[in-house]
Amino acid sequence: MGYNFTDYIKELRINYAKKLLKETDKAIKGIVEEIGYTDVASFTRTFRQKEGITPGKYREVLTK
């Protein structure tokens, strides 16, 4: 697999967040809470590291 447990959980959370960003119109703050993050800034930083763009930009690109 190539992941330690913490990285695996992060990956699951980011993938679920991507699904919610794509399939719902929930606010990012709501998505952050749903996937188990307590801080929007921390989530945004992790998302950007994994995906190369912010969650808001990710959603924007999907809706074009």
PDBQT receptor file of N, H, CA, C and O in Angstrom, charges set to zero:
ATOM      1  N   MET A   1       0.812  -1.187   0.000  1.00  0.00    +0.000 N 
ATOM      2  CA  MET A   1       0.000   0.000   0.000  1.00  0.00    +0.000 C 
ATOM      3  C   MET A   1       0.865   1.264   0.000  1.00  0.00    +0.000 C 
ATOM      4  O   MET A   1       0.543   2.224  -0.700  1.00  0.00    +0.000 OA
ATOM      5  N   GLY A   2       1.934   1.282   0.757  1.00  0.00    +0.000 N 
ATOM      6  H   GLY A   2       2.196   0.502   1.326  1.00  0.00    +0.000 HD
ATOM      7  CA  GLY A   2       2.807   2.437   0.748  1.00  0.00    +0.000 C 
ATOM      8  C   GLY A   2       2.384   3.575   1.665  1.00  0.00    +0.000 C 
ATOM      9  O   GLY A   2       2.972   4.655   1.611  1.00  0.00    +0.000 OA
ATOM     10  N   TYR A   3       1.386   3.358   2.499  1.00  0.00    +0.000 N 
ATOM     11  H   TYR A   3       0.909   2.480   2.543  1.00  0.00    +0.000 HD
ATOM     12  CA  TYR A   3       0.905   4.393   3.406  1.00  0.00    +0.000 C 
ATOM     13  C   TYR A   3       1.076   3.936   4.846  1.00  0.00    +0.000 C 
ATOM     14  O   TYR A   3       0.956   2.750   5.153  1.00  0.00    +0.000 OA
ATOM     15  N   ASN A   4       1.358   4.895   5.725  1.00  0.00    +0.000 N 
ATOM     16  H   ASN A   4       1.455   5.858   5.476  1.00  0.00    +0.000 HD
ATOM     17  CA  ASN A   4       1.195   4.567   7.133  1.00  0.00    +0.000 C 
ATOM     18  C   ASN A   4      -0.271   4.854   7.474  1.00  0.00    +0.000 C 
ATOM     19  O   ASN A   4      -0.993   5.422   6.655  1.00  0.00    +0.000 OA
ATOM     20  N   PHE A   5      -0.706   4.478   8.640  1.00  0.00    +0.000 N 
ATOM     21  H   PHE A   5      -0.120   4.016   9.306  1.00  0.00    +0.000 HD
ATOM     22  CA  PHE A   5      -2.119   4.589   8.994  1.00  0.00    +0.000 C 
ATOM     23  C   PHE A   5      -2.635   6.028   8.901  1.00  0.00    +0.000 C 
ATOM     24  O   PHE A   5      -3.725   6.267   8.383  1.00  0.00    +0.000 OA
ATOM     25  N   THR A   6      -1.856   6.976   9.400  1.00  0.00    +0.000 N 
ATOM     26  H   THR A   6      -0.970   6.783   9.821  1.00  0.00    +0.000 HD
ATOM     27  CA  THR A   6      -2.272   8.387   9.380  1.00  0.00    +0.000 C 
ATOM     28  C   THR A   6      -2.438   8.889   7.954  1.00  0.00    +0.000 C 
ATOM     29  O   THR A   6      -3.414   9.573   7.644  1.00  0.00    +0.000 OA
ATOM     30  N   ASP A   7      -1.494   8.554   7.089  1.00  0.00    +0.000 N 
ATOM     31  H   ASP A   7      -0.701   7.999   7.341  1.00  0.00    +0.000 HD
ATOM     32  CA  ASP A   7      -1.593   8.970   5.690  1.00  0.00    +0.000 C 
ATOM     33  C   ASP A   7      -2.784   8.318   5.001  1.00  0.00    +0.000 C 
ATOM     34  O   ASP A   7      -3.447   8.943   4.173  1.00  0.00    +0.000 OA
ATOM     35  N   TYR A   8      -3.050   7.077   5.341  1.00  0.00    +0.000 N 
ATOM     36  H   TYR A   8      -2.511   6.570   6.014  1.00  0.00    +0.000 HD
ATOM     37  CA  TYR A   8      -4.200   6.368   4.769  1.00  0.00    +0.000 C 
ATOM     38  C   TYR A   8      -5.501   7.065   5.154  1.00  0.00    +0.000 C 
ATOM     39  O   TYR A   8      -6.370   7.257   4.304  1.00  0.00    +0.000 OA
ATOM     40  N   ILE A   9      -5.645   7.441   6.410  1.00  0.00    +0.000 N 
ATOM     41  H   ILE A   9      -4.938   7.285   7.101  1.00  0.00    +0.000 HD
ATOM     42  CA  ILE A   9      -6.860   8.135   6.870  1.00  0.00    +0.000 C 
ATOM     43  C   ILE A   9      -6.983   9.493   6.174  1.00  0.00    +0.000 C 
ATOM     44  O   ILE A   9      -8.076   9.872   5.755  1.00  0.00    +0.000 OA
ATOM     45  N   LYS A  10      -5.875  10.225   6.047  1.00  0.00    +0.000 N 
ATOM     46  H   LYS A  10      -4.987   9.916   6.388  1.00  0.00    +0.000 HD
ATOM     47  CA  LYS A  10      -5.897  11.506   5.323  1.00  0.00    +0.000 C 
ATOM     48  C   LYS A  10      -6.385  11.310   3.898  1.00  0.00    +0.000 C 
ATOM     49  O   LYS A  10      -7.211  12.077   3.402  1.00  0.00    +0.000 OA
ATOM     50  N   GLU A  11      -5.869  10.276   3.245  1.00  0.00    +0.000 N 
ATOM     51  H   GLU A  11      -5.198   9.653   3.647  1.00  0.00    +0.000 HD
ATOM     52  CA  GLU A  11      -6.256   9.986   1.859  1.00  0.00    +0.000 C 
ATOM     53  C   GLU A  11      -7.750   9.679   1.761  1.00  0.00    +0.000 C 
ATOM     54  O   GLU A  11      -8.424  10.168   0.854  1.00  0.00    +0.000 OA
ATOM     55  N   LEU A  12      -8.265   8.885   2.676  1.00  0.00    +0.000 N 
ATOM     56  H   LEU A  12      -7.718   8.488   3.413  1.00  0.00    +0.000 HD
ATOM     57  CA  LEU A  12      -9.700   8.590   2.694  1.00  0.00    +0.000 C 
ATOM     58  C   LEU A  12     -10.525   9.863   2.877  1.00  0.00    +0.000 C 
ATOM     59  O   LEU A  12     -11.524  10.067   2.187  1.00  0.00    +0.000 OA
ATOM     60  N   ARG A  13     -10.103  10.708   3.802  1.00  0.00    +0.000 N 
ATOM     61  H   ARG A  13      -9.292  10.542   4.362  1.00  0.00    +0.000 HD
ATOM     62  CA  ARG A  13     -10.827  11.949   4.061  1.00  0.00    +0.000 C 
ATOM     63  C   ARG A  13     -10.811  12.876   2.844  1.00  0.00    +0.000 C 
ATOM     64  O   ARG A  13     -11.838  13.449   2.483  1.00  0.00    +0.000 OA
ATOM     65  N   ILE A  14      -9.655  13.019   2.220  1.00  0.00    +0.000 N 
ATOM     66  H   ILE A  14      -8.820  12.553   2.514  1.00  0.00    +0.000 HD
ATOM     67  CA  ILE A  14      -9.548  13.888   1.046  1.00  0.00    +0.000 C 
ATOM     68  C   ILE A  14     -10.411  13.339  -0.093  1.00  0.00    +0.000 C 
ATOM     69  O   ILE A  14     -11.098  14.100  -0.774  1.00  0.00    +0.000 OA
ATOM     70  N   ASN A  15     -10.377  12.033  -0.296  1.00  0.00    +0.000 N 
ATOM     71  H   ASN A  15      -9.819  11.415   0.257  1.00  0.00    +0.000 HD
ATOM     72  CA  ASN A  15     -11.205  11.446  -1.360  1.00  0.00    +0.000 C 
ATOM     73  C   ASN A  15     -12.689  11.650  -1.098  1.00  0.00    +0.000 C 
ATOM     74  O   ASN A  15     -13.452  11.921  -2.025  1.00  0.00    +0.000 OA
ATOM     75  N   TYR A  16     -13.102  11.523   0.156  1.00  0.00    +0.000 N 
ATOM     76  H   TYR A  16     -12.482  11.303   0.909  1.00  0.00    +0.000 HD
ATOM     77  CA  TYR A  16     -14.509  11.754   0.485  1.00  0.00    +0.000 C 
ATOM     78  C   TYR A  16     -14.855  13.234   0.314  1.00  0.00    +0.000 C 
ATOM     79  O   TYR A  16     -15.938  13.568  -0.167  1.00  0.00    +0.000 OA
ATOM     80  N   ALA A  17     -13.952  14.104   0.700  1.00  0.00    +0.000 N 
ATOM     81  H   ALA A  17     -13.072  13.833   1.091  1.00  0.00    +0.000 HD
ATOM     82  CA  ALA A  17     -14.174  15.545   0.515  1.00  0.00    +0.000 C 
ATOM     83  C   ALA A  17     -14.322  15.866  -0.970  1.00  0.00    +0.000 C 
ATOM     84  O   ALA A  17     -15.188  16.655  -1.347  1.00  0.00    +0.000 OA
ATOM     85  N   LYS A  18     -13.496  15.269  -1.809  1.00  0.00    +0.000 N 
ATOM     86  H   LYS A  18     -12.793  14.628  -1.504  1.00  0.00    +0.000 HD
ATOM     87  CA  LYS A  18     -13.598  15.492  -3.257  1.00  0.00    +0.000 C 
ATOM     88  C   LYS A  18     -14.965  15.051  -3.770  1.00  0.00    +0.000 C 
ATOM     89  O   LYS A  18     -15.571  15.731  -4.598  1.00  0.00    +0.000 OA
ATOM     90  N   LYS A  19     -15.441  13.924  -3.282  1.00  0.00    +0.000 N 
ATOM     91  H   LYS A  19     -14.948  13.372  -2.610  1.00  0.00    +0.000 HD
ATOM     92  CA  LYS A  19     -16.770  13.438  -3.672  1.00  0.00    +0.000 C 
ATOM     93  C   LYS A  19     -17.854  14.431  -3.248  1.00  0.00    +0.000 C 
ATOM     94  O   LYS A  19     -18.758  14.739  -4.025  1.00  0.00    +0.000 OA
ATOM     95  N   LEU A  20     -17.759  14.927  -2.022  1.00  0.00    +0.000 N 
ATOM     96  H   LEU A  20     -17.024  14.678  -1.391  1.00  0.00    +0.000 HD
ATOM     97  CA  LEU A  20     -18.754  15.889  -1.536  1.00  0.00    +0.000 C 
ATOM     98  C   LEU A  20     -18.673  17.206  -2.296  1.00  0.00    +0.000 C 
ATOM     99  O   LEU A  20     -19.701  17.812  -2.597  1.00  0.00    +0.000 OA
ATOM    100  N   LEU A  21     -17.468  17.651  -2.607  1.00  0.00    +0.000 N 
ATOM    101  H   LEU A  21     -16.633  17.159  -2.362  1.00  0.00    +0.000 HD
ATOM    102  CA  LEU A  21     -17.300  18.887  -3.374  1.00  0.00    +0.000 C 
ATOM    103  C   LEU A  21     -17.921  18.748  -4.762  1.00  0.00    +0.000 C 
ATOM    104  O   LEU A  21     -18.490  19.698  -5.298  1.00  0.00    +0.000 OA
ATOM    105  N   LYS A  22     -17.804  17.570  -5.323  1.00  0.00    +0.000 N 
ATOM    106  H   LYS A  22     -17.341  16.799  -4.888  1.00  0.00    +0.000 HD
ATOM    107  CA  LYS A  22     -18.318  17.325  -6.665  1.00  0.00    +0.000 C 
ATOM    108  C   LYS A  22     -19.830  17.116  -6.686  1.00  0.00    +0.000 C 
ATOM    109  O   LYS A  22     -20.513  17.610  -7.583  1.00  0.00    +0.000 OA
ATOM    110  N   GLU A  23     -20.353  16.388  -5.702  1.00  0.00    +0.000 N 
ATOM    111  H   GLU A  23     -19.799  15.987  -4.973  1.00  0.00    +0.000 HD
ATOM    112  CA  GLU A  23     -21.736  15.925  -5.766  1.00  0.00    +0.000 C 
ATOM    113  C   GLU A  23     -22.727  16.719  -4.923  1.00  0.00    +0.000 C 
ATOM    114  O   GLU A  23     -23.934  16.491  -5.007  1.00  0.00    +0.000 OA
ATOM    115  N   THR A  24     -22.229  17.648  -4.111  1.00  0.00    +0.000 N 
ATOM    116  H   THR A  24     -21.248  17.833  -4.042  1.00  0.00    +0.000 HD
ATOM    117  CA  THR A  24     -23.136  18.428  -3.266  1.00  0.00    +0.000 C 
ATOM    118  C   THR A  24     -22.813  19.911  -3.384  1.00  0.00    +0.000 C 
ATOM    119  O   THR A  24     -21.802  20.308  -3.964  1.00  0.00    +0.000 OA
ATOM    120  N   ASP A  25     -23.694  20.704  -2.822  1.00  0.00    +0.000 N 
ATOM    121  H   ASP A  25     -24.515  20.382  -2.351  1.00  0.00    +0.000 HD
ATOM    122  CA  ASP A  25     -23.421  22.143  -2.746  1.00  0.00    +0.000 C 
ATOM    123  C   ASP A  25     -23.164  22.567  -1.300  1.00  0.00    +0.000 C 
ATOM    124  O   ASP A  25     -23.311  23.737  -0.949  1.00  0.00    +0.000 OA
ATOM    125  N   LYS A  26     -22.776  21.593  -0.465  1.00  0.00    +0.000 N 
ATOM    126  H   LYS A  26     -22.656  20.642  -0.750  1.00  0.00    +0.000 HD
ATOM    127  CA  LYS A  26     -22.461  21.899   0.932  1.00  0.00    +0.000 C 
ATOM    128  C   LYS A  26     -21.324  22.904   1.005  1.00  0.00    +0.000 C 
ATOM    129  O   LYS A  26     -20.408  22.904   0.183  1.00  0.00    +0.000 OA
ATOM    130  N   ALA A  27     -21.411  23.745   1.997  1.00  0.00    +0.000 N 
ATOM    131  H   ALA A  27     -22.155  23.745   2.665  1.00  0.00    +0.000 HD
ATOM    132  CA  ALA A  27     -20.321  24.689   2.253  1.00  0.00    +0.000 C 
ATOM    133  C   ALA A  27     -19.065  23.904   2.645  1.00  0.00    +0.000 C 
ATOM    134  O   ALA A  27     -19.153  22.825   3.230  1.00  0.00    +0.000 OA
ATOM    135  N   ILE A  28     -17.920  24.453   2.320  1.00  0.00    +0.000 N 
ATOM    136  H   ILE A  28     -17.848  25.329   1.844  1.00  0.00    +0.000 HD
ATOM    137  CA  ILE A  28     -16.659  23.784   2.638  1.00  0.00    +0.000 C 
ATOM    138  C   ILE A  28     -16.540  23.551   4.144  1.00  0.00    +0.000 C 
ATOM    139  O   ILE A  28     -16.045  22.509   4.572  1.00  0.00    +0.000 OA
ATOM    140  N   LYS A  29     -16.984  24.501   4.934  1.00  0.00    +0.000 N 
ATOM    141  H   LYS A  29     -17.386  25.347   4.586  1.00  0.00    +0.000 HD
ATOM    142  CA  LYS A  29     -16.944  24.324   6.396  1.00  0.00    +0.000 C 
ATOM    143  C   LYS A  29     -17.745  23.092   6.816  1.00  0.00    +0.000 C 
ATOM    144  O   LYS A  29     -17.314  22.344   7.694  1.00  0.00    +0.000 OA
ATOM    145  N   GLY A  30     -18.887  22.879   6.205  1.00  0.00    +0.000 N 
ATOM    146  H   GLY A  30     -19.237  23.487   5.492  1.00  0.00    +0.000 HD
ATOM    147  CA  GLY A  30     -19.704  21.700   6.504  1.00  0.00    +0.000 C 
ATOM    148  C   GLY A  30     -19.028  20.410   6.089  1.00  0.00    +0.000 C 
ATOM    149  O   GLY A  30     -19.102  19.403   6.793  1.00  0.00    +0.000 OA
ATOM    150  N   ILE A  31     -18.370  20.446   4.941  1.00  0.00    +0.000 N 
ATOM    151  H   ILE A  31     -18.310  21.264   4.369  1.00  0.00    +0.000 HD
ATOM    152  CA  ILE A  31     -17.635  19.275   4.469  1.00  0.00    +0.000 C 
ATOM    153  C   ILE A  31     -16.484  18.967   5.423  1.00  0.00    +0.000 C 
ATOM    154  O   ILE A  31     -16.237  17.810   5.763  1.00  0.00    +0.000 OA
ATOM    155  N   VAL A  32     -15.793  20.006   5.843  1.00  0.00    +0.000 N 
ATOM    156  H   VAL A  32     -15.994  20.946   5.566  1.00  0.00    +0.000 HD
ATOM    157  CA  VAL A  32     -14.674  19.843   6.770  1.00  0.00    +0.000 C 
ATOM    158  C   VAL A  32     -15.144  19.143   8.040  1.00  0.00    +0.000 C 
ATOM    159  O   VAL A  32     -14.492  18.214   8.517  1.00  0.00    +0.000 OA
ATOM    160  N   GLU A  33     -16.258  19.581   8.579  1.00  0.00    +0.000 N 
ATOM    161  H   GLU A  33     -16.787  20.335   8.191  1.00  0.00    +0.000 HD
ATOM    162  CA  GLU A  33     -16.795  18.951   9.785  1.00  0.00    +0.000 C 
ATOM    163  C   GLU A  33     -17.212  17.513   9.521  1.00  0.00    +0.000 C 
ATOM    164  O   GLU A  33     -16.971  16.635  10.349  1.00  0.00    +0.000 OA
ATOM    165  N   GLU A  34     -17.840  17.264   8.369  1.00  0.00    +0.000 N 
ATOM    166  H   GLU A  34     -18.036  17.978   7.696  1.00  0.00    +0.000 HD
ATOM    167  CA  GLU A  34     -18.321  15.918   8.044  1.00  0.00    +0.000 C 
ATOM    168  C   GLU A  34     -17.189  14.907   7.901  1.00  0.00    +0.000 C 
ATOM    169  O   GLU A  34     -17.349  13.741   8.263  1.00  0.00    +0.000 OA
ATOM    170  N   ILE A  35     -16.061  15.342   7.382  1.00  0.00    +0.000 N 
ATOM    171  H   ILE A  35     -15.932  16.288   7.087  1.00  0.00    +0.000 HD
ATOM    172  CA  ILE A  35     -14.957  14.390   7.179  1.00  0.00    +0.000 C 
ATOM    173  C   ILE A  35     -14.032  14.282   8.388  1.00  0.00    +0.000 C 
ATOM    174  O   ILE A  35     -13.058  13.530   8.359  1.00  0.00    +0.000 OA
ATOM    175  N   GLY A  36     -14.330  15.026   9.443  1.00  0.00    +0.000 N 
ATOM    176  H   GLY A  36     -15.121  15.637   9.467  1.00  0.00    +0.000 HD
ATOM    177  CA  GLY A  36     -13.600  14.840  10.690  1.00  0.00    +0.000 C 
ATOM    178  C   GLY A  36     -12.484  15.821  10.977  1.00  0.00    +0.000 C 
ATOM    179  O   GLY A  36     -11.715  15.626  11.919  1.00  0.00    +0.000 OA
ATOM    180  N   TYR A  37     -12.385  16.867  10.185  1.00  0.00    +0.000 N 
ATOM    181  H   TYR A  37     -13.009  17.025   9.420  1.00  0.00    +0.000 HD
ATOM    182  CA  TYR A  37     -11.409  17.921  10.489  1.00  0.00    +0.000 C 
ATOM    183  C   TYR A  37     -12.084  18.934  11.412  1.00  0.00    +0.000 C 
ATOM    184  O   TYR A  37     -13.299  19.121  11.358  1.00  0.00    +0.000 OA
ATOM    185  N   THR A  38     -11.299  19.574  12.245  1.00  0.00    +0.000 N 
ATOM    186  H   THR A  38     -10.312  19.422  12.289  1.00  0.00    +0.000 HD
ATOM    187  CA  THR A  38     -11.851  20.589  13.140  1.00  0.00    +0.000 C 
ATOM    188  C   THR A  38     -11.515  21.994  12.685  1.00  0.00    +0.000 C 
ATOM    189  O   THR A  38     -12.050  22.969  13.215  1.00  0.00    +0.000 OA
ATOM    190  N   ASP A  39     -10.625  22.103  11.698  1.00  0.00    +0.000 N 
ATOM    191  H   ASP A  39     -10.191  21.312  11.267  1.00  0.00    +0.000 HD
ATOM    192  CA  ASP A  39     -10.119  23.401  11.292  1.00  0.00    +0.000 C 
ATOM    193  C   ASP A  39     -10.089  23.499   9.768  1.00  0.00    +0.000 C 
ATOM    194  O   ASP A  39      -9.446  22.686   9.105  1.00  0.00    +0.000 OA
ATOM    195  N   VAL A  40     -10.785  24.493   9.212  1.00  0.00    +0.000 N 
ATOM    196  H   VAL A  40     -11.308  25.154   9.751  1.00  0.00    +0.000 HD
ATOM    197  CA  VAL A  40     -10.843  24.678   7.766  1.00  0.00    +0.000 C 
ATOM    198  C   VAL A  40      -9.451  24.939   7.189  1.00  0.00    +0.000 C 
ATOM    199  O   VAL A  40      -9.113  24.411   6.130  1.00  0.00    +0.000 OA
ATOM    200  N   ALA A  41      -8.654  25.737   7.866  1.00  0.00    +0.000 N 
ATOM    201  H   ALA A  41      -8.928  26.167   8.726  1.00  0.00    +0.000 HD
ATOM    202  CA  ALA A  41      -7.313  26.066   7.364  1.00  0.00    +0.000 C 
ATOM    203  C   ALA A  41      -6.440  24.811   7.251  1.00  0.00    +0.000 C 
ATOM    204  O   ALA A  41      -5.712  24.645   6.272  1.00  0.00    +0.000 OA
ATOM    205  N   SER A  42      -6.512  23.949   8.233  1.00  0.00    +0.000 N 
ATOM    206  H   SER A  42      -7.103  24.084   9.029  1.00  0.00    +0.000 HD
ATOM    207  CA  SER A  42      -5.735  22.713   8.216  1.00  0.00    +0.000 C 
ATOM    208  C   SER A  42      -6.188  21.814   7.070  1.00  0.00    +0.000 C 
ATOM    209  O   SER A  42      -5.361  21.247   6.356  1.00  0.00    +0.000 OA
ATOM    210  N   PHE A  43      -7.496  21.686   6.896  1.00  0.00    +0.000 N 
ATOM    211  H   PHE A  43      -8.168  22.147   7.476  1.00  0.00    +0.000 HD
ATOM    212  CA  PHE A  43      -8.024  20.896   5.791  1.00  0.00    +0.000 C 
ATOM    213  C   PHE A  43      -7.584  21.471   4.445  1.00  0.00    +0.000 C 
ATOM    214  O   PHE A  43      -7.140  20.735   3.563  1.00  0.00    +0.000 OA
ATOM    215  N   THR A  44      -7.710  22.791   4.294  1.00  0.00    +0.000 N 
ATOM    216  H   THR A  44      -8.071  23.389   5.010  1.00  0.00    +0.000 HD
ATOM    217  CA  THR A  44      -7.344  23.436   3.033  1.00  0.00    +0.000 C 
ATOM    218  C   THR A  44      -5.874  23.213   2.722  1.00  0.00    +0.000 C 
ATOM    219  O   THR A  44      -5.516  22.950   1.574  1.00  0.00    +0.000 OA
ATOM    220  N   ARG A  45      -5.030  23.313   3.720  1.00  0.00    +0.000 N 
ATOM    221  H   ARG A  45      -5.320  23.526   4.653  1.00  0.00    +0.000 HD
ATOM    222  CA  ARG A  45      -3.593  23.088   3.548  1.00  0.00    +0.000 C 
ATOM    223  C   ARG A  45      -3.327  21.643   3.094  1.00  0.00    +0.000 C 
ATOM    224  O   ARG A  45      -2.557  21.416   2.160  1.00  0.00    +0.000 OA
ATOM    225  N   THR A  46      -3.956  20.687   3.745  1.00  0.00    +0.000 N 
ATOM    226  H   THR A  46      -4.581  20.871   4.503  1.00  0.00    +0.000 HD
ATOM    227  CA  THR A  46      -3.779  19.282   3.386  1.00  0.00    +0.000 C 
ATOM    228  C   THR A  46      -4.322  19.005   1.990  1.00  0.00    +0.000 C 
ATOM    229  O   THR A  46      -3.692  18.297   1.205  1.00  0.00    +0.000 OA
ATOM    230  N   PHE A  47      -5.491  19.561   1.681  1.00  0.00    +0.000 N 
ATOM    231  H   PHE A  47      -6.003  20.136   2.319  1.00  0.00    +0.000 HD
ATOM    232  CA  PHE A  47      -6.099  19.369   0.364  1.00  0.00    +0.000 C 
ATOM    233  C   PHE A  47      -5.178  19.919  -0.724  1.00  0.00    +0.000 C 
ATOM    234  O   PHE A  47      -4.957  19.267  -1.745  1.00  0.00    +0.000 OA
ATOM    235  N   ARG A  48      -4.649  21.108  -0.503  1.00  0.00    +0.000 N 
ATOM    236  H   ARG A  48      -4.828  21.637   0.326  1.00  0.00    +0.000 HD
ATOM    237  CA  ARG A  48      -3.758  21.731  -1.489  1.00  0.00    +0.000 C 
ATOM    238  C   ARG A  48      -2.486  20.910  -1.679  1.00  0.00    +0.000 C 
ATOM    239  O   ARG A  48      -1.995  20.780  -2.800  1.00  0.00    +0.000 OA
ATOM    240  N   GLN A  49      -1.955  20.363  -0.604  1.00  0.00    +0.000 N 
ATOM    241  H   GLN A  49      -2.353  20.470   0.307  1.00  0.00    +0.000 HD
ATOM    242  CA  GLN A  49      -0.756  19.526  -0.710  1.00  0.00    +0.000 C 
ATOM    243  C   GLN A  49      -1.028  18.280  -1.553  1.00  0.00    +0.000 C 
ATOM    244  O   GLN A  49      -0.189  17.866  -2.352  1.00  0.00    +0.000 OA
ATOM    245  N   LYS A  50      -2.203  17.691  -1.367  1.00  0.00    +0.000 N 
ATOM    246  H   LYS A  50      -2.885  18.028  -0.717  1.00  0.00    +0.000 HD
ATOM    247  CA  LYS A  50      -2.554  16.455  -2.075  1.00  0.00    +0.000 C 
ATOM    248  C   LYS A  50      -2.994  16.704  -3.509  1.00  0.00    +0.000 C 
ATOM    249  O   LYS A  50      -2.631  15.942  -4.406  1.00  0.00    +0.000 OA
ATOM    250  N   GLU A  51      -3.776  17.766  -3.741  1.00  0.00    +0.000 N 
ATOM    251  H   GLU A  51      -4.071  18.384  -3.012  1.00  0.00    +0.000 HD
ATOM    252  CA  GLU A  51      -4.418  17.985  -5.035  1.00  0.00    +0.000 C 
ATOM    253  C   GLU A  51      -3.809  19.120  -5.858  1.00  0.00    +0.000 C 
ATOM    254  O   GLU A  51      -4.056  19.216  -7.060  1.00  0.00    +0.000 OA
ATOM    255  N   GLY A  52      -3.024  19.969  -5.224  1.00  0.00    +0.000 N 
ATOM    256  H   GLY A  52      -2.824  19.891  -4.247  1.00  0.00    +0.000 HD
ATOM    257  CA  GLY A  52      -2.391  21.058  -5.940  1.00  0.00    +0.000 C 
ATOM    258  C   GLY A  52      -3.237  22.315  -6.079  1.00  0.00    +0.000 C 
ATOM    259  O   GLY A  52      -2.769  23.325  -6.606  1.00  0.00    +0.000 OA
ATOM    260  N   ILE A  53      -4.471  22.260  -5.613  1.00  0.00    +0.000 N 
ATOM    261  H   ILE A  53      -4.850  21.440  -5.185  1.00  0.00    +0.000 HD
ATOM    262  CA  ILE A  53      -5.372  23.418  -5.626  1.00  0.00    +0.000 C 
ATOM    263  C   ILE A  53      -6.214  23.406  -4.355  1.00  0.00    +0.000 C 
ATOM    264  O   ILE A  53      -6.290  22.395  -3.655  1.00  0.00    +0.000 OA
ATOM    265  N   THR A  54      -6.843  24.538  -4.068  1.00  0.00    +0.000 N 
ATOM    266  H   THR A  54      -6.781  25.358  -4.636  1.00  0.00    +0.000 HD
ATOM    267  CA  THR A  54      -7.689  24.617  -2.879  1.00  0.00    +0.000 C 
ATOM    268  C   THR A  54      -9.016  23.894  -3.132  1.00  0.00    +0.000 C 
ATOM    269  O   THR A  54      -9.387  23.667  -4.283  1.00  0.00    +0.000 OA
ATOM    270  N   PRO A  55      -9.728  23.535  -2.069  1.00  0.00    +0.000 N 
ATOM    271  CA  PRO A  55     -11.033  22.902  -2.250  1.00  0.00    +0.000 C 
ATOM    272  C   PRO A  55     -12.008  23.779  -3.044  1.00  0.00    +0.000 C 
ATOM    273  O   PRO A  55     -12.757  23.269  -3.877  1.00  0.00    +0.000 OA
ATOM    274  N   GLY A  56     -12.004  25.078  -2.795  1.00  0.00    +0.000 N 
ATOM    275  H   GLY A  56     -11.395  25.493  -2.118  1.00  0.00    +0.000 HD
ATOM    276  CA  GLY A  56     -12.890  25.981  -3.526  1.00  0.00    +0.000 C 
ATOM    277  C   GLY A  56     -12.576  25.999  -5.009  1.00  0.00    +0.000 C 
ATOM    278  O   GLY A  56     -13.486  25.983  -5.838  1.00  0.00    +0.000 OA
ATOM    279  N   LYS A  57     -11.304  26.032  -5.347  1.00  0.00    +0.000 N 
ATOM    280  H   LYS A  57     -10.565  26.045  -4.673  1.00  0.00    +0.000 HD
ATOM    281  CA  LYS A  57     -10.888  26.016  -6.750  1.00  0.00    +0.000 C 
ATOM    282  C   LYS A  57     -11.239  24.664  -7.382  1.00  0.00    +0.000 C 
ATOM    283  O   LYS A  57     -11.664  24.610  -8.536  1.00  0.00    +0.000 OA
ATOM    284  N   TYR A  58     -11.062  23.584  -6.635  1.00  0.00    +0.000 N 
ATOM    285  H   TYR A  58     -10.717  23.628  -5.698  1.00  0.00    +0.000 HD
ATOM    286  CA  TYR A  58     -11.424  22.252  -7.111  1.00  0.00    +0.000 C 
ATOM    287  C   TYR A  58     -12.894  22.219  -7.518  1.00  0.00    +0.000 C 
ATOM    288  O   TYR A  58     -13.235  21.741  -8.600  1.00  0.00    +0.000 OA
ATOM    289  N   ARG A  59     -13.751  22.724  -6.653  1.00  0.00    +0.000 N 
ATOM    290  H   ARG A  59     -13.474  23.112  -5.774  1.00  0.00    +0.000 HD
ATOM    291  CA  ARG A  59     -15.179  22.754  -6.946  1.00  0.00    +0.000 C 
ATOM    292  C   ARG A  59     -15.467  23.637  -8.150  1.00  0.00    +0.000 C 
ATOM    293  O   ARG A  59     -16.279  23.289  -9.008  1.00  0.00    +0.000 OA
ATOM    294  N   GLU A  60     -14.801  24.772  -8.206  1.00  0.00    +0.000 N 
ATOM    295  H   GLU A  60     -14.142  25.055  -7.509  1.00  0.00    +0.000 HD
ATOM    296  CA  GLU A  60     -14.996  25.718  -9.317  1.00  0.00    +0.000 C 
ATOM    297  C   GLU A  60     -14.641  25.057 -10.649  1.00  0.00    +0.000 C 
ATOM    298  O   GLU A  60     -15.372  25.202 -11.628  1.00  0.00    +0.000 OA
ATOM    299  N   VAL A  61     -13.530  24.339 -10.686  1.00  0.00    +0.000 N 
ATOM    300  H   VAL A  61     -12.936  24.222  -9.891  1.00  0.00    +0.000 HD
ATOM    301  CA  VAL A  61     -13.099  23.675 -11.912  1.00  0.00    +0.000 C 
ATOM    302  C   VAL A  61     -14.104  22.609 -12.330  1.00  0.00    +0.000 C 
ATOM    303  O   VAL A  61     -14.356  22.426 -13.521  1.00  0.00    +0.000 OA
ATOM    304  N   LEU A  62     -14.675  21.910 -11.364  1.00  0.00    +0.000 N 
ATOM    305  H   LEU A  62     -14.470  22.059 -10.397  1.00  0.00    +0.000 HD
ATOM    306  CA  LEU A  62     -15.649  20.854 -11.669  1.00  0.00    +0.000 C 
ATOM    307  C   LEU A  62     -16.948  21.406 -12.248  1.00  0.00    +0.000 C 
ATOM    308  O   LEU A  62     -17.612  20.724 -13.029  1.00  0.00    +0.000 OA
ATOM    309  N   THR A  63     -17.312  22.610 -11.884  1.00  0.00    +0.000 N 
ATOM    310  H   THR A  63     -16.773  23.164 -11.250  1.00  0.00    +0.000 HD
ATOM    311  CA  THR A  63     -18.586  23.160 -12.329  1.00  0.00    +0.000 C 
ATOM    312  C   THR A  63     -18.503  23.878 -13.655  1.00  0.00    +0.000 C 
ATOM    313  O   THR A  63     -19.521  24.351 -14.159  1.00  0.00    +0.000 OA
ATOM    314  N   LYS A  64     -17.334  23.973 -14.228  1.00  0.00    +0.000 N 
ATOM    315  H   LYS A  64     -16.507  23.589 -13.819  1.00  0.00    +0.000 HD
ATOM    316  CA  LYS A  64     -17.181  24.634 -15.530  1.00  0.00    +0.000 C 
ATOM    317  C   LYS A  64     -17.569  23.727 -16.657  1.00  0.00    +0.000 C 
ATOM    318  O   LYS A  64     -17.500  24.124 -17.821  1.00  0.00    +0.000 OA
TER     319      LYS A  64
